[in-house]
Amino acid sequence: MSEDDRKQYGPDGADGGPALTLRVHQNKYLPVSAGRTEMHAIVSVRAQGLGPAAARTAASEVIVIDCSMSMSWPPTKIAAARRATATAVGILRDGTRFAIVEGTEHAQIVYPFTGGMAVAGPDTKAAAARVAARLPAIGGTAIGSWLDLARRLHLRQPAAIRHTLLLTDGRNEHDPPGYLDQVLDACAPHFTCDARGIGDGWDAAELKRIARRLHGRADAVLEDSALAAEFEEMVSSSMAKALAGVRIRIRTRSGGRIGFVKQVHPTRADLTEEGVRPDERTWEWTTRAWGDETREYQVSVLADPRGDPMGEDVELAAVELVVEGDTALPLPEPESVLVQWTDDMVLSSRIDPRLAHYDADSELGHAITAGCDAYEAGDRERARHQWGRAVQLAHQLGSEKMLTRLGGLVHILDAATGEVRIREPIRPLDLNSAIVVSEESVHFVGAERPEPAAPPAEDVICPACLRRAPATAGFCQQCNAPLSGEPDGGSGAEGTDGRGGTGGGTDGAI
């Protein structure tokens, strides 16, 4: 567990066993004058203490290596792929089912020799490493065919955790039009996939689409020599998974509606269309393959003041977790998405830090991609402006990774103000590396559930109608009574409930 997670969640369960934590963060106050509107909340799910269970969980791993002709130049690419494949095989947990797939214009199992999947152990891992050392660079690129073979291999195994590692240096050129998307739809329910691009010739948008659809992460290999470490990290993460999936179930009140559900951490992805409806008031979303980690989601729920009481908590929806498969893991109690209608603009205008953070993070991703689009269209000034804004946001959010990637596109003169100068020329790899990580997010770090805040010292209370107003106001906006300007002592009004969120704020769209 990271130190940041300890600050937010505390240590593992009291008995040190596995546990799931569920939190809803929102500002429950909405202005009654807004009428029919949306309540926004962040749903935070954390799994912890799953390490021992991961060691006992059946897993299958398919390592797909691009062996197209382009991998031969420079020679460091195919050499790095060979070493990285051997590294990945070497850290597989004994008992894991695995295979190595050689990807050209066709997909071929090169280990085990008999086809199918081998069982990881000292002998099989040594044999697979010898095969990896002889991987060729001889053909074309048909990523859909490679992933379809991975799907068929995984489906033959009774594994709870199924993971594919994909490396490519090129674009999907040898599959029929539309075939890759068909394959992704077929693969999505069955395994997760992490993808890496190496060299200058791969398509960042294509790799992002693969990783997003298969619930994994895509990234660039900035130096060929770093590939082995990338493979080690991906396979280690896969071996640490213990839960095949967790369903997020949201049940609204009668007549309620879900506007959207978006994952905002560790990557941004709109999950709305992936939801299923067991009944007219319930929606469910399945999240894949969990280890010890935190994922956060932004949820929009319809809110309508008609028929609701003023100044009282009303439950708009209840959020609960359901674990996939046969497990005795204790589940947390459901959490509520609430609304309290108010005419107090101070209460309803407060923005939860968590939601504000992910709103800024979404803007960061937009700025990166908009800058890349402008650069490729030849609009250098717009690219400079967008990348400057991205640098400023990355600096504010504390994202060293994003600043490093943006540093490949611009000279950063002042990160705090976003003053930058475009690099010339920009390497295709640097452009791809920025695009492919633009959907990664920066984790919010802050207090989990702070004590309710006292009203700001500068607020005053109208002596006639008891409405709160800023200290600078001369007259009450509600009854026009003169105000004394004396600060309120804080005894006459509620503060926030400490769960965060912004009722009518931006939707943080991707």
C-alpha positions in Angstrom: 0.0 0.0 0.0 1.3 3.5 -0.9 1.8 6.2 1.7 -0.9 8.2 -0.1 -3.4 5.4 0.2 -2.5 4.9 3.9 -3.4 8.6 4.5 -6.7 8.2 2.8 -7.8 4.7 3.8 -5.7 3.7 6.8 -4.1 0.3 7.1 -5.6 -3.0 5.7 -8.6 -4.6 7.5 -8.4 -5.0 11.2 -7.5 -8.6 10.8 -5.1 -8.0 8.0 -7.3 -9.8 5.6 -8.6 -8.8 2.2 -11.2 -6.1 2.0 -13.0 -3.8 -0.4 -13.7 -0.2 0.5 -16.5 1.9 -1.1 -16.9 5.7 -0.7 -19.1 8.3 -2.3 -17.8 11.9 -2.4 -20.2 14.7 -3.3 -21.6 18.1 -2.3 -25.1 17.1 -1.5 -26.4 20.7 -1.7 -28.1 21.8 -4.9 -29.9 25.2 -5.5 -33.6 24.7 -5.6 -33.8 27.4 -8.3 -31.9 25.1 -10.6 -34.9 22.9 -11.1 -34.3 19.6 -12.8 -30.5 19.1 -12.9 -27.8 16.6 -12.3 -26.0 15.6 -9.2 -22.3 14.6 -9.7 -20.4 12.4 -7.3 -17.1 10.5 -7.2 -17.4 6.8 -6.3 -14.1 5.5 -5.0 -13.4 1.7 -4.8 -10.3 0.3 -3.2 -9.2 -3.3 -2.9 -6.6 -4.2 -0.3 -4.9 -7.2 1.2 -5.4 -9.4 -1.9 -1.7 -10.6 -2.1 -2.2 -14.0 -0.5 -5.3 -14.7 -2.6 -3.5 -13.7 -5.8 -0.9 -16.4 -5.2 -3.7 -19.0 -5.2 -5.6 -17.6 -8.1 -5.5 -19.5 -11.4 -4.2 -17.2 -14.2 -3.4 -17.4 -17.9 -0.9 -15.1 -19.7 -0.5 -14.7 -23.5 2.5 -12.7 -24.7 2.0 -11.3 -28.2 5.1 -10.0 -29.9 5.1 -8.1 -33.2 7.5 -9.9 -35.4 6.9 -7.8 -38.6 9.8 -6.9 -40.9 9.9 -3.3 -39.4 11.0 -4.8 -36.0 14.4 -5.5 -37.6 15.4 -1.9 -37.9 17.0 -0.6 -35.9 18.2 -4.0 -34.7 17.8 -2.9 -31.1 14.0 -3.3 -31.4 13.8 -7.0 -32.0 16.7 -7.6 -29.6 14.8 -5.7 -26.9 11.7 -7.7 -27.7 13.5 -11.0 -27.3 15.0 -10.0 -23.9 11.7 -8.5 -22.7 9.8 -11.7 -23.6 12.3 -13.8 -21.7 12.0 -11.4 -18.7 8.2 -11.7 -18.7 8.3 -15.5 -18.8 10.8 -15.6 -16.0 8.5 -13.8 -13.5 5.4 -15.8 -14.2 4.1 -17.4 -11.1 4.6 -21.2 -11.2 1.4 -22.9 -12.3 0.3 -20.0 -14.6 -0.8 -21.1 -18.0 1.1 -19.2 -20.7 1.9 -19.0 -24.4 4.1 -16.8 -26.7 2.5 -15.7 -29.9 4.5 -14.5 -32.9 2.6 -11.7 -34.7 3.0 -11.1 -38.4 0.3 -11.0 -41.1 -0.8 -14.2 -39.3 -0.7 -15.2 -35.6 1.3 -18.3 -34.7 2.0 -20.0 -31.3 5.7 -20.4 -31.0 5.7 -21.7 -27.5 4.6 -24.2 -26.4 5.7 -26.2 -29.5 2.5 -28.3 -29.3 0.2 -25.3 -29.4 -2.2 -24.4 -26.6 -0.7 -23.2 -23.4 2.1 -24.4 -21.2 2.2 -24.6 -17.4 4.8 -22.2 -15.9 7.6 -24.0 -14.1 11.4 -24.0 -14.1 11.6 -26.2 -17.2 8.9 -24.6 -19.3 10.1 -21.1 -18.5 13.7 -21.9 -19.5 12.4 -23.5 -22.8 10.2 -20.5 -23.5 13.2 -18.1 -22.9 15.2 -20.0 -25.5 12.4 -19.6 -28.0 12.1 -15.9 -27.2 15.8 -15.5 -28.1 15.1 -16.7 -31.6 12.0 -14.5 -32.4 12.3 -13.4 -36.0 11.3 -10.1 -37.8 9.9 -11.3 -41.1 6.3 -10.4 -41.8 3.4 -7.9 -41.7 1.0 -6.6 -39.0 -2.4 -8.0 -38.3 -3.2 -7.1 -34.7 -6.8 -8.3 -34.9 -5.6 -11.8 -35.8 -3.1 -11.8 -33.0 -5.7 -10.8 -30.4 -8.2 -13.3 -31.7 -5.7 -16.1 -31.2 -5.1 -14.8 -27.7 -8.8 -15.0 -27.0 -9.0 -18.6 -28.2 -6.1 -19.6 -26.0 -7.6 -17.9 -22.9 -11.0 -19.5 -23.4 -9.5 -23.0 -23.2 -8.3 -22.3 -19.7 -10.3 -22.4 -16.5 -8.3 -19.3 -15.2 -10.0 -16.6 -13.2 -7.4 -14.0 -14.3 -6.7 -13.8 -18.0 -4.2 -11.2 -19.3 -2.6 -10.5 -22.6 0.6 -8.5 -23.1 0.9 -6.9 -26.6 3.9 -5.3 -28.2 3.8 -3.6 -31.6 5.9 -1.2 -33.7 3.4 -0.7 -36.5 -0.1 -0.1 -37.6 -2.8 -2.7 -38.2 -2.4 -3.1 -41.9 -3.1 -6.7 -42.8 -6.5 -7.3 -41.2 -9.7 -6.8 -43.2 -11.4 -3.4 -42.6 -13.4 -3.4 -39.4 -12.0 -6.8 -38.3 -10.0 -5.4 -35.3 -13.1 -3.8 -33.8 -15.0 -7.1 -34.2 -12.2 -8.9 -32.4 -12.1 -6.3 -29.6 -15.8 -6.8 -29.0 -15.3 -10.5 -28.8 -12.3 -10.3 -26.5 -13.6 -7.7 -24.1 -15.6 -10.0 -21.8 -12.8 -12.6 -21.5 -9.4 -11.0 -20.9 -7.6 -7.7 -20.2 -4.8 -6.4 -22.3 -1.9 -4.0 -21.7 -0.3 -2.7 -24.9 3.1 -1.0 -25.7 4.3 0.7 -28.8 8.0 0.7 -29.7 9.7 2.7 -32.4 8.2 5.5 -34.5 5.7 3.7 -36.7 2.8 2.6 -34.4 -0.6 4.3 -34.2 -1.2 5.9 -30.8 -5.0 6.2 -31.3 -5.2 2.5 -32.3 -3.2 1.4 -29.3 -5.4 3.5 -27.0 -8.5 2.0 -28.5 -7.2 -1.5 -27.9 -6.3 -0.9 -24.3 -9.5 1.0 -23.5 -11.7 -1.7 -25.0 -9.8 -4.5 -23.2 -9.6 -2.7 -19.8 -5.9 -2.2 -19.8 -3.3 0.5 -20.3 -1.3 1.6 -23.3 2.0 3.4 -23.3 5.1 4.1 -25.3 8.5 2.6 -24.9 10.8 5.6 -25.0 14.0 3.7 -25.2 14.4 0.2 -26.6 16.5 -0.7 -23.6 13.6 0.1 -21.2 11.3 -2.6 -22.7 12.3 -5.4 -20.4 11.4 -3.3 -17.4 8.0 -2.4 -19.0 7.3 -6.1 -19.5 8.3 -6.9 -15.9 6.0 -4.3 -14.6 3.0 -5.4 -16.7 3.4 -9.1 -15.9 4.0 -8.4 -12.2 0.8 -6.4 -12.1 -1.1 -9.2 -13.8 0.3 -11.8 -11.3 -0.9 -9.7 -8.4 -4.6 -9.8 -9.5 -6.9 -11.8 -7.4 -10.4 -10.8 -8.3 -11.8 -11.5 -11.8 -14.1 -8.6 -11.6 -16.2 -6.3 -9.4 -19.6 -5.1 -10.4 -20.6 -1.6 -9.5 -24.4 -1.6 -9.0 -26.3 1.7 -8.8 -30.0 1.7 -7.9 -31.9 4.9 -8.3 -35.1 6.0 -6.7 -38.4 5.6 -8.6 -38.2 7.8 -11.7 -34.5 8.3 -11.3 -32.0 8.3 -14.2 -28.2 7.8 -14.5 -26.7 10.4 -16.8 -23.3 8.7 -17.1 -20.6 6.7 -15.4 -17.0 7.4 -16.2 -13.8 5.9 -14.8 -11.6 8.8 -13.8 -8.7 6.9 -12.3 -6.3 5.3 -13.1 -7.3 6.0 -16.6 -10.2 8.0 -18.0 -12.9 6.0 -19.9 -16.6 6.5 -20.5 -18.3 3.4 -19.3 -21.9 4.5 -19.7 -22.7 2.4 -22.8 -21.2 -0.7 -21.1 -23.8 -0.7 -18.3 -26.6 -3.3 -18.2 -30.0 -2.9 -16.5 -31.3 -5.9 -14.5 -34.5 -3.8 -13.9 -35.8 -0.4 -14.6 -34.2 1.2 -11.5 -30.9 -0.6 -11.5 -27.7 -0.3 -13.6 -24.6 -2.4 -13.3 -21.0 -2.0 -14.7 -18.4 -4.7 -14.6 -14.8 -3.8 -13.8 -12.1 -6.3 -14.7 -9.2 -8.0 -12.8 -8.4 -6.4 -9.5 -5.4 -6.5 -7.3 -4.5 -4.1 -4.5 -5.5 -0.9 -6.1 -7.9 2.1 -6.1 -10.2 3.0 -9.0 -12.5 6.0 -9.0 -15.6 6.8 -11.1 -17.6 9.9 -11.7 -21.4 9.3 -11.6 -24.1 11.7 -12.8 -27.6 11.1 -11.3 -30.8 13.1 -12.3 -32.1 15.3 -9.5 -35.5 17.1 -9.5 -36.7 19.2 -6.6 -40.4 18.7 -7.4 -41.9 16.8 -4.5 -38.7 16.8 -2.4 -38.6 18.5 1.0 -36.3 21.5 1.5 -33.4 21.2 3.9 -33.5 17.4 4.2 -31.3 14.7 2.8 -33.0 12.8 0.0 -31.4 9.6 -1.5 -31.1 9.8 -5.2 -29.3 6.5 -5.6 -27.6 3.7 -3.7 -24.2 2.4 -4.8 -23.0 -1.1 -3.9 -20.4 -3.6 -5.0 -20.8 -7.2 -6.2 -17.7 -9.5 -6.6 -17.5 -11.7 -9.6 -17.0 -15.4 -9.1 -16.9 -17.6 -6.0 -15.3 -15.6 -3.2 -15.9 -15.1 0.5 -14.5 -11.5 0.4 -16.6 -9.3 2.7 -18.4 -6.5 0.9 -18.8 -2.9 2.2 -22.2 -1.5 3.0 -23.9 0.4 0.2 -23.3 4.1 0.0 -25.9 6.8 -0.9 -25.8 9.6 -3.4 -27.8 12.3 -1.7 -29.3 15.7 -2.5 -30.4 18.4 -0.1 -32.2 21.3 -1.8 -31.3 24.7 -0.6 -31.7 28.4 -1.4 -28.3 29.1 0.2 -25.9 29.8 -2.7 -22.9 29.5 -0.4 -23.6 25.9 0.3 -24.6 24.9 -3.2 -21.6 26.6 -4.9 -18.9 24.8 -2.9 -16.9 22.5 -5.2 -15.6 19.3 -3.8 -11.8 19.1 -4.2 -11.9 15.5 -5.5 -14.3 16.4 -8.3 -12.5 19.6 -9.1 -9.3 17.6 -9.3 -10.6 15.2 -11.9 -12.2 18.0 -13.8 -8.8 19.6 -14.2 -7.3 16.2 -15.0 -9.8 15.7 -17.8 -8.9 19.2 -19.1 -5.3 18.1 -19.1 -6.0 15.1 -21.3 -8.1 17.3 -23.7 -5.3 19.9 -23.9 -2.7 17.3 -24.8 -4.8 15.7 -27.6 -6.0 19.1 -28.9 -2.4 20.2 -29.1 -1.3 17.1 -31.0 -4.2 17.4 -33.4 -3.3 21.1 -34.1 0.4 20.2 -34.6 -0.5 17.5 -37.1 -2.8 19.9 -38.9 0.1 22.4 -39.2 -1.3 25.0 -36.7 1.8 25.5 -34.6 0.4 28.5 -32.6 -2.7 26.5 -31.4 -0.5 23.5 -30.6 1.8 25.8 -28.5 -1.2 27.3 -26.7 -2.8 23.9 -25.9 0.4 22.3 -24.8 1.2 25.3 -22.7 -2.2 24.9 -20.9 -1.4 21.1 -20.5 2.0 22.0 -18.9 0.3 24.4 -16.5 -2.3 21.8 -15.5 0.2 19.0 -15.2 2.3 21.3 -12.9 -0.8 22.1 -10.8 -1.8 18.4 -10.5 1.7 17.3 -9.7 2.1 14.9 -12.7 5.8 14.5 -13.3 5.1 11.8 -16.0 2.9 14.2 -18.0 5.5 17.0 -17.7 8.2 14.6 -18.9 6.1 13.6 -21.9 5.2 17.2 -22.7 8.9 18.0 -22.4 9.4 16.0 -25.6 7.1 18.3 -27.4 7.9 21.7 -26.0 10.7 23.6 -24.1 9.1 24.4 -20.8 10.1 27.9 -19.9 7.7 28.4 -16.9 5.5 25.4 -15.9 3.4 27.5 -13.4 2.2 29.9 -16.1 2.3 27.4 -19.0 4.9 29.4 -21.0 6.4 27.0 -23.6 8.2 26.9 -26.9 7.6 24.1 -29.4 10.5 21.8 -30.1 11.6 21.5 -33.7 11.6 18.9 -35.0 9.4 16.7 -32.8 10.1 13.0 -33.1 7.0 10.8 -34.0 7.8 8.8 -30.9 7.4 11.8 -28.7 4.1 12.8 -30.3 2.8 9.2 -29.9 4.0 8.9 -26.4 2.1 12.1 -25.4 -1.1 10.9 -27.2 -1.1 7.4 -25.8 -0.9 8.5 -22.1 -3.3 11.4 -22.5 -6.0 9.2 -20.9 -4.0 8.4 -17.8 -5.1 10.3 -14.8 -3.4 11.8 -11.7 -4.7 10.3 -8.5 -6.3 12.7 -6.1 -4.6 12.8 -2.7 -6.5 14.4 0.2 -8.4 13.8 3.4 -10.9 10.9 3.1 -13.8 12.4 5.0 -12.9 15.6 6.8 -14.9 17.0 9.7 -17.7 19.3 8.5 -16.3 22.7 7.8 -17.5 25.7 9.8 -19.1 28.5 7.8 -16.5 30.9 6.4 -15.7 33.7 8.9 -16.6 36.4 6.4 -20.2 35.3 6.1 -22.9 37.2 7.9 -26.5 36.3 8.8 -29.5 38.5 7.9 -31.2 39.5 11.2 -34.6 39.5 9.4 -34.7 36.3 7.4 -31.6 34.5 8.7 -30.2 34.0 5.2 -26.4 33.9 5.0 -24.7 36.5 2.9 -21.1 37.6 2.1 -19.6 40.2 4.6 -19.3 42.7 1.8 -23.0 42.8 1.1 -24.8 45.9 2.3 -28.3 44.4 2.0 -29.8 40.9 2.1 -30.5 39.6 -1.4 -33.7 37.8 -0.2 -35.5 40.4 2.0 -33.5 43.6 1.3 -32.9 44.2 5.0 -29.7 46.1 5.8 -26.8 44.0 7.0 -24.5 44.9 9.9 -21.4 43.3 8.4 -20.7 41.5 11.6 -19.4 37.9 10.9 -21.6 35.0 11.8 -20.4 32.8 14.6 -21.3 29.6 12.7 -24.1 28.4 14.9 -27.0 29.0 12.5 -26.2 26.9 9.4 -25.0 23.6 8.3 -21.6 22.9 6.6 -20.9 20.4 4.0 -21.2 16.7 4.8 -17.6 16.1 3.9 -18.2 13.8 1.0 -17.2 16.2 -1.7 -18.7 16.6 -5.2 -20.4 19.5 -7.0 -24.0 19.3 -7.7 -24.4 21.3 -10.8 -20.8 21.5 -12.0 -19.1 20.3 -15.1 -19.5 16.7 -16.2 -15.8 16.1 -16.6 -16.5 14.7 -20.1 -13.6 12.9 -21.7 
